[in-house]
Amino acid sequence: MALRLVLAVLPDERLPESLLEGLEPSRSLALSAGPGRLRLEVVLPAGQVEALTDRLTARFAGSEGFQVAVLPVEAAIPPLEEPPPPPAEVAPEETGAPSGQARISREELYEDVAGELGVRPAYLAAVALSALVAAVGLLRGDVAVLVGAMVIAPLLRPNVALALASALGDLDLGLRALRVGVVGAAVALALSLVAGAVLPVDPASPQLAARAALGPGDLVLALAAGAAGALAFTSGLPSALIGVMVAVALLPPLVAAGLLLGSGHLAEAGRALVLALTNVSCLNLAGVATFRLRGIRPRTWWEGERARRAARRALLFWAAALAALAVAVVLSWRSTGTLPL
């Protein structure tokens, strides 16, 4: 697990003795920052940062001059060694993540997911470019071009943010993620629809036909992609490769629906759109469950209760949406007499 440097300015000239209890910092330093103020520098595993920041916040929140910053430790001279795990008698909730799970702190995760979340020109440009590249890849049947579109992965962040909002009970983040995701999906669908209207589209081509049918493998892929995306963010791993996996479940069926709709193949477009909606349901269902299993929860107990209710409602909503879509797919199978695998 990576190391983090926690910098804090405390409105207290003395370091509380219980502040680092149960933690295993590689280095810690307390320096005077002026009359009545203390500067604290602690290097410790990323999985223990949340316990320290929660203690600091519980003790000094609202105090004038209180500040905390968390920075990644890229290198140190002399080299730092990762400390052993905390003693077994320390309760899991006192060391950040649940026992046996190393993850980044709640604050780092929130910044990673929500920090750049918004309907900005760069986001819209990324959606437009990825949709156009995906459209070319689908029309040409070129898997390499499709992978290139997935690397951009503009729809990864809003979906992960929506799952995180459900896990934390954060309504503001949920509404923002929903707005960003809907706008991005609308842009991709509109551009692919225009492309389908002006370019020749063959619904029987392998890449398009694969996105106009829903089978058990697609559900497994979407569930795995949602869990992988949540794991990547909570572990502090680069999201590029996970973005490719999530984009497999989101972007191609959405662009395929637009291409088929623009070219007048309404039945195939409907099936591709059902696949896209099913994948969104699976992604968020797996994402919410993974965040909860990884111990992502608010700091205080009353916020935690609200988050538990929000997570239960989100899981029920996405499960109900998935069940409704599954019924629609089964009815479609019966009407056509085919069963995609």
N, C-alpha and C positions, 0 to 999 in steps of 0.2 A: 504494500500500500504506500502511496506517495506521502511525503511529508508536507506540512503546512507551517507557515510562520504566522502566528496570531499576534497582532500589535494592538494594544489597548491603552487608552488614557483613562485612568480611574480618578474620581474625585475623592481620593483617600490617600494619605501619606504612608499607610501601612498595607502590606499585602495580606489579605485574609488567609489564615492558615488552611482553611478547608477548600480553598479555590482549586488546588491541583490534586486534591486527595483522590486516589483511585486511578489517576492518569499516569502515563509514563512518558513525560516529555524528554526529548533528546537534549534540549537546553532550555533554561529559563533564566530570565534576567529582569530585575525590577530596579528602575532608576527614578530618581526624583525628576519631576517635570515642572517644578515650581511649587510655590506654597500651596499645600493642601491637594497636590496632584501627584500621581504616580504613573510612570510609563512602564508597561509590562510587555515583555517580549518572550514568547514561548514557541518553541519548535516541537511539534508532536505529530503523530500519524493523523492523516486526514479523517480517519474513522472516529477520532476522539475530539475533533474540533467542535462538533455540535454540543457535546457535554460541557465543554469549557465556555462557549459563547452563551449557552443557556444559563449557566451559573452567573456569568457576568451580567447578563441582561436582568435576571431575577433580582440581583442585588443592587445594581446601579441604574437600571432603566429610569429615565425621568430626571436623573441628576445632571446638573449643569456641567458641561465639559466631557461627559462620558462618550467615548468613541471606540469602535472596534473595526479592525480591518484584517482580512485573511488573505495571505499571499502564498502562492506555490513556491516551494523550495526547489530551485533548479540545480544548484550546486552549493557546496560549502567547503571552506578550507579552515582547519583540517576536515576531512570527510565526516559526515554524520552517519551514524548507524541507526537503523530503525530499532526502536526499543522493543522488548518482549511484550506480548499482550498483557492487559491488566489482570490482576488476580481474579481467581474464579469467584471469590466472595463478593466482588463488586457487582451490583445489580446491572443488568444490561441497559436499562434506561439511563444509568448514570454515565455510560461511556458512549453515548451517541446511538449507534446502530444496534439492532438486536444481536444477541450473542451469536458469534460465528459469522457475522456479516460485516464486511468492511465496505463502507461507502462514504461519500463526501457529505458534508454537513448540509442541513436543510437550506441554509442561506446561500451556499455555493450553488446548490441545485437550482434554487429559485432564480438566481442571477443567470445561470447558464441557459435556462429554459425561457425565462420571461424577459431577460435583459434587452434583447433585440427584437422582441415580439411587437409587431405593429404593421399597419398597412403603409409602408414606405415605398418610395420609387424603386429602391434597390430590390425590395421583395417582389414587387410587381414585375420588374424586369426579369428576375430569376424565374418566376412562374411562367412568364411569356416565353422565355428562351427554352426552358425545359419542355414546355408543351410543344413548341415548334420542333425541337429536336426529336421528341418522342413521336410526333406525328410522322416525321420523315422516316424514322426507324420502323414504325408500324407499316407504313405504305410500302417501304422497300423490303420489309421482312428481314431487316438487318439487326441482329441482336446486339452487336457491338455499339451501334448508334443508340439503341434503347438504353444500354448501360450508361452511355455518356449522358443521356438525359437524366437518369436516376442519380448520378453523382451530384447534380445540382441540388436535388432533394428539397425544394422549397416548402413542401407540405409536411415535412417531418416536425418542425418546431410547433406549429399550432396544434397538431394532434397530441404531441407529448404534453404541451401546456394544458390542454383540455383535461387529460388524464390526471396531471398533477393538481389542477384546480379541484377536481373531484376528491382526490386523496386528502387535500388540505382543507376542503370546505371553503375555498376562496372564490366567492361569487364574481368579484371584479376580474380576476384572472380568467375565470371560465368564460365570461362574456367577451373579454378581449380576444381570447383564443378562438372562440366560436366565430367572431366577426372576421378575424384574419383568415381563418380556414375557409369560411364561406366565400369571401372575396377572392382568395386564391383559386379555389375550385371553379368559381364563376369565370374568372379570366381564362383559365386553362380550357374550360368547356367552350367558351365563346370563340377562342382562337382556333381550336380544333374543328368547331362547327364550320367556320369560314373556310378552313383548309379543305374540309370534306366537300364543300359546295363548289370549289374551284378546281380541285384535283380529282383525278380518277381514283375511285375507291372500289376495291374488290373484296367483298365481305367473306369470300371463300379463302383468302390468303391465310396462311397458317397463323401469323401473329395476330391478325384481327379476329379470326375465328376462335382463337384461344381465349380472347377477352370477351367473347360473346357467349360464353358458356360457363356455368358455375358447377364445380365439383367439390368433393370432400378435400382434395388437395389444396384448393384455394383457401378454404377455411383454416386448414392447418398452417398454411403460409402466413395468412394475416394474423392469426393468434401468435405465432412465433415471432413475427415482425414487431408486434406491439410489445411483447415481453422483452425482446432484444433491445428495442429502443429505450424502454424504461431502465433496463439494466445498464445500458451504456451511459446514460446520463447520471444515474446514481453512483456509478463506479468512477466517474470522472474521465471516461475514455473518450477518444475522438469520435465524433458522431458521423464522420463521412461514410465509413463502410456500413454502419447501421442505417444511414440514410438511404443507401442503395437498396437495402433489404426492404425498408418501409416503402420506398418509392415503387418497388415491384408491385406492392399491393394497392397503391393509391393512384399513381400517375397514369400508367398504361391503360387500365380499364376506363378511366375518366376521359382520356384523349380518344380512345377507341369509340366511346359513346358519342363524342362530338363528331368524329369523322363519319361514322355510320349515319348519324342523324342528319348531318349536312348533305350527305349523298342520297338521302331518301330511303335508307334501309331501316325503317322504324322498328321492326321486331328485333333485329339484331342490336340496334342502339339501346332498346329497352333492357335487353338482357345484359349488355355491358354496363349500363347504369346500375342495375340491380347488383352486379358483381362489385362495383365501386362502393355502393352503399353498404353492402355486406362486409366488405373489407374495412371500412371505417368503423363499423360496429365492433368487429373482432379486434381491431387495433386498440380501440379505447377500452374495451372490456379487459383485454390482457394487460394494458397499461395501468389501469386503475388497480387491478389485482396485484400486479408486480410492485407498484409503489407501496401498497399497504403491507405486503409481505416483507418489503425491505425496511419497514419501520418508519416510513415518511409520515410524519404527523406534526401538528402544531406544537408550540412550546408549552402552552398552558393546558390544564386539564379541561377547562370549559370550552376552549377552542377545539380540543381533541374530540370532545363529545359531538360537537357540531360537524367536525370532519368525518367522524364515523357515520353519522347520519347521511351526510352528503355522499360518501363513498358507497353506502348501501343503496341509496337511490340511483346513483350512477350505474352501479352494477346491474340493478334491476332494469333500468331503462335500456341499457345497451343489450342486455340479454333478451328483453322483450322485442326490441327492434330486430335482433338477429333471428328470433323465433318467427316473427312476422315475415321477414324476408325469406326464411327457409320454407315457410308455407307457400309463398308465392312461387318459389323455385320448384317445389314439388308439383304444384298445379301446372306449371309450365312443362315439366317433364311429362306429366300424364297427357297433356294436350298434344305434345309433339311425339310422344312415344319413344323418346330418347333419354338416356341417362348418362350425362357427362361424368368422366372419371377424373 
